[in-house]
Amino acid sequence: MPGKNLYFVSDFHLGTDDFNESSQEREKKIIRWLNHIQDDCKSLFILGDCFDYWFEFKEVVPKGHVRFLGKIAAFVDAGIDVHLFHGNHDMWLKAYLSQEIGVVIHSDKFILQSNEKRFFLSHGDGLGPGDRKYKVLKSILRNPINKWLFARLHPNLSIRLMRAISQKNGKLGVKKSVYTNLKKEWLYQFCENFLQEDDSIDYFIFGHRHLVFDVTLSNKKSRYINLGDMISFNSYAVFNGQTLSIKSFENENLEIITS
């Protein structure tokens, strides 16, 4: 039977290597983590960039990730709800994983109510006041006509193109995320602006930033949570029905930004 805890994680980037480990090594680490949480997990939320690149043709999907997909299928078969969000690297997820495995796919934000707590969940890309160039690019990439045109390419070519674009800056870890202050954090600004219209959210939870945040917002009740990643931080969040905490797996030196 499923447990009672809700788990939140993001940014596996399966399919690409970094300086410390290959994608397969990371996949095995993620499976160890999934084994670690399985007994007390009620619902699992993967908040985007699970895959470093992904496109579903009518009869073809990218190869690889077999151990991971099998483990997720085992979660679903055990009665654990698994939610998978579009990220900026895997925004072309369609129906394959929902039909074959039974995961719930979310293309944008999702408002969750659990034990009188409200959660705003999203990968986080394109939210907030900045990043105008990416917002234009996102609208182009999500355009149904452009997706249809891309699907006309042979999978060997299209997946090679996706891999090249995804890794244009080299292996993961070449460009480290940099933090200066909260006023320059677009997701923090998004949360504060959102609260001006709706003060009911207890937890804003995102991925995308590749840094770990746990910041109490100006209303002194809501929290901005960024999950970091399973690359450098091995970080995740867990809600036990009463409180939400950030933890790490196989990492004793987790750094959390609080202000």
C-alpha positions as CSV (number, residue, x, y, z in Angstrom):
1,M,0.0,0.0,0.0
2,P,1.2,3.6,-0.7
3,G,2.6,5.6,2.2
4,K,1.6,9.0,3.3
5,N,4.3,11.3,2.1
6,L,4.4,13.6,-1.0
7,Y,7.8,13.8,-2.7
8,F,9.0,16.6,-5.1
9,V,12.0,16.4,-7.2
10,S,13.3,17.9,-10.5
11,D,16.0,18.1,-13.1
12,F,17.3,14.6,-13.7
13,H,18.5,15.5,-17.2
14,L,18.6,11.9,-18.2
15,G,20.3,11.4,-21.5
16,T,23.3,13.7,-21.0
17,D,26.5,13.3,-19.0
18,D,28.2,15.8,-16.7
19,F,31.8,16.0,-15.4
20,N,31.1,13.8,-12.4
21,E,28.9,11.0,-13.7
22,S,27.4,9.6,-16.9
23,S,23.7,9.6,-17.5
24,Q,23.5,5.9,-16.8
25,E,25.3,6.4,-13.4
26,R,22.9,9.2,-12.6
27,E,20.0,6.9,-13.6
28,K,21.1,4.2,-11.2
29,K,21.5,6.8,-8.4
30,I,17.9,8.0,-9.1
31,I,16.7,4.5,-8.8
32,R,18.5,4.1,-5.5
33,W,16.7,7.2,-4.3
34,L,13.3,5.9,-5.6
35,N,13.9,2.6,-3.7
36,H,14.7,4.7,-0.6
37,I,11.4,6.6,-0.7
38,Q,9.1,4.0,-2.1
39,D,7.7,2.5,1.1
40,D,6.4,5.8,2.5
41,C,5.5,7.5,-0.8
42,K,1.9,8.4,-1.6
43,S,2.6,10.7,-4.6
44,L,5.7,11.6,-6.6
45,F,6.0,14.9,-8.4
46,I,8.8,15.2,-11.0
47,L,8.9,18.9,-11.8
48,G,10.4,19.0,-15.2
49,D,13.6,18.3,-17.1
50,C,13.4,14.6,-16.3
51,F,14.9,14.0,-19.7
52,D,17.6,16.2,-21.3
53,Y,15.7,15.9,-24.6
54,W,12.5,14.2,-25.6
55,F,10.2,14.1,-28.6
56,E,7.5,11.6,-29.3
57,F,6.8,10.6,-32.8
58,K,3.7,8.5,-33.6
59,E,5.5,5.3,-33.3
60,V,9.0,6.3,-32.0
61,V,10.3,7.7,-28.7
62,P,14.0,8.3,-27.7
63,K,15.8,5.2,-26.6
64,G,17.3,4.7,-23.2
65,H,16.2,5.2,-19.6
66,V,14.8,1.7,-19.4
67,R,15.7,1.1,-15.7
68,F,14.2,4.4,-14.7
69,L,11.0,3.9,-16.7
70,G,10.6,0.4,-15.3
71,K,10.9,1.8,-11.8
72,I,8.3,4.4,-12.4
73,A,6.0,1.8,-13.8
74,A,6.5,-0.2,-10.6
75,F,5.5,2.9,-8.5
76,V,2.3,3.2,-10.5
77,D,1.6,-0.5,-10.3
78,A,2.0,-0.2,-6.5
79,G,-0.7,2.5,-6.3
80,I,1.7,5.5,-6.1
81,D,0.6,8.5,-8.1
82,V,3.4,9.8,-10.3
83,H,3.1,13.3,-11.9
84,L,5.6,14.4,-14.6
85,F,5.9,18.1,-15.6
86,H,7.1,19.5,-18.8
87,G,10.4,21.3,-18.5
88,N,12.3,23.4,-20.9
89,H,14.3,20.4,-22.1
90,D,11.4,18.0,-22.4
91,M,8.4,20.2,-23.2
92,W,7.4,17.8,-26.0
93,L,6.2,15.1,-23.8
94,K,2.9,13.7,-25.1
95,A,0.8,10.6,-24.3
96,Y,3.4,7.8,-24.4
97,L,4.3,7.8,-20.7
98,S,0.7,8.3,-19.6
99,Q,-0.6,5.5,-21.8
100,E,2.3,3.0,-21.3
101,I,3.1,3.6,-17.7
102,G,0.2,5.6,-16.2
103,V,2.0,8.8,-15.1
104,V,0.0,12.1,-15.1
105,I,1.5,14.7,-17.5
106,H,1.3,18.4,-16.7
107,S,2.3,20.9,-19.4
108,D,2.2,24.0,-17.1
109,K,1.3,24.9,-13.6
110,F,-0.7,22.6,-11.3
111,I,-2.4,23.7,-8.0
112,L,-2.4,20.9,-5.5
113,Q,-4.5,20.7,-2.3
114,S,-3.3,18.4,0.4
115,N,-4.2,18.4,4.1
116,E,-5.4,22.0,4.1
117,K,-2.1,23.1,2.4
118,R,-2.1,24.5,-1.2
119,F,0.9,23.9,-3.5
120,F,1.7,25.8,-6.7
121,L,3.8,23.4,-8.8
122,S,5.6,24.2,-12.0
123,H,9.0,23.6,-13.6
124,G,9.4,27.4,-13.5
125,D,10.8,28.2,-16.9
126,G,9.3,31.4,-18.4
127,L,7.7,32.6,-15.1
128,G,8.5,36.0,-13.6
129,P,9.3,39.3,-15.2
130,G,12.5,38.5,-17.1
131,D,13.8,36.0,-19.7
132,R,11.9,37.5,-22.6
133,K,14.1,35.8,-25.3
134,Y,13.3,32.4,-23.8
135,K,9.6,33.2,-23.5
136,V,9.5,33.9,-27.3
137,L,11.5,30.7,-28.0
138,K,9.1,28.7,-25.7
139,S,6.0,30.0,-27.6
140,I,7.7,28.9,-30.9
141,L,8.7,25.5,-29.7
142,R,5.3,24.8,-28.3
143,N,3.5,25.9,-31.4
144,P,1.5,22.9,-32.8
145,I,2.5,23.7,-36.4
146,N,6.2,23.7,-35.5
147,K,5.8,20.4,-33.6
148,W,4.1,18.9,-36.7
149,L,6.9,20.1,-38.9
150,F,9.6,18.8,-36.6
151,A,7.8,15.4,-36.6
152,R,8.3,15.2,-40.3
153,L,12.0,14.7,-39.8
154,H,13.5,11.3,-39.5
155,P,14.0,10.4,-35.8
156,N,17.7,9.8,-36.3
157,L,18.1,13.4,-37.5
158,S,15.6,15.1,-35.1
159,I,17.0,13.4,-32.0
160,R,20.5,14.2,-33.0
161,L,19.4,17.9,-33.4
162,M,17.7,17.9,-30.0
163,R,20.8,16.4,-28.4
164,A,23.1,19.0,-30.0
165,I,20.8,22.0,-29.0
166,S,20.5,20.7,-25.5
167,Q,24.2,20.3,-25.0
168,K,25.3,23.4,-26.9
169,N,27.0,24.7,-23.8
170,G,28.9,21.5,-23.3
171,K,28.4,18.9,-20.6
172,L,26.3,19.7,-17.5
173,G,28.3,21.7,-15.0
174,V,30.2,23.9,-17.4
175,K,28.0,26.8,-16.6
176,K,27.2,26.9,-12.9
177,S,24.1,28.6,-11.6
178,V,25.0,31.9,-9.9
179,Y,23.1,33.5,-7.1
180,T,23.5,37.1,-6.1
181,N,20.3,38.2,-4.2
182,L,16.6,37.5,-4.2
183,K,15.7,40.7,-6.0
184,K,17.3,39.2,-9.1
185,E,15.5,35.9,-8.8
186,W,12.6,35.8,-11.3
187,L,10.8,33.0,-9.6
188,Y,11.0,34.7,-6.2
189,Q,9.5,37.8,-7.9
190,F,6.8,35.7,-9.5
191,C,5.8,34.3,-6.1
192,E,5.6,37.7,-4.5
193,N,3.5,39.1,-7.4
194,F,1.3,36.0,-7.3
195,L,0.5,36.6,-3.6
196,Q,-0.8,40.0,-4.4
197,E,-3.7,38.4,-6.3
198,D,-4.0,35.1,-4.4
199,D,-2.7,34.7,-0.8
200,S,-3.8,31.1,-0.4
201,I,-0.7,29.3,-1.6
202,D,1.4,27.8,1.2
203,Y,4.2,26.4,-1.0
204,F,5.5,27.5,-4.4
205,I,7.7,24.6,-5.6
206,F,9.8,24.8,-8.8
207,G,12.8,23.2,-10.5
208,H,14.8,24.8,-13.4
209,R,17.1,27.0,-11.3
210,H,19.6,24.3,-10.4
211,L,20.0,25.9,-6.9
212,V,18.2,25.0,-3.7
213,F,16.0,27.7,-2.2
214,D,13.7,27.7,0.9
215,V,12.6,31.3,1.3
216,T,9.7,32.6,3.5
217,L,7.8,35.2,1.5
218,S,6.7,38.6,2.6
219,N,3.3,37.4,3.9
220,K,5.3,35.4,6.5
221,K,3.3,32.3,5.7
222,S,4.1,31.1,2.1
223,R,7.4,29.6,1.1
224,Y,9.3,29.7,-2.2
225,I,11.0,26.3,-2.7
226,N,13.4,25.5,-5.4
227,L,14.3,21.8,-5.6
228,G,17.8,22.1,-7.1
229,D,18.6,19.0,-9.1
230,M,19.7,15.3,-9.0
231,I,23.1,16.3,-10.6
232,S,25.0,18.5,-8.2
233,F,22.7,18.5,-5.1
234,N,20.8,15.2,-5.1
235,S,18.1,17.3,-3.5
236,Y,14.3,16.9,-3.1
237,A,11.4,18.0,-0.9
238,V,9.0,15.8,1.2
239,F,5.7,16.8,2.7
240,N,4.5,14.5,5.5
241,G,1.0,15.9,5.8
242,Q,2.0,18.6,8.2
243,T,5.3,20.1,7.2
244,L,7.5,20.3,4.1
245,S,11.3,19.8,4.4
246,I,14.2,19.8,1.9
247,K,16.5,16.8,2.0
248,S,19.4,15.3,0.0
249,F,20.3,11.8,-1.0
250,E,23.9,10.6,-0.8
251,N,25.0,14.2,-0.2
252,E,26.0,15.4,3.3
253,N,26.8,19.0,2.3
254,L,23.6,20.4,1.0
255,E,23.6,24.2,0.7
256,I,20.1,25.8,1.0
257,I,19.6,29.5,0.1
258,T,17.2,31.0,2.6
259,S,17.5,34.8,1.9
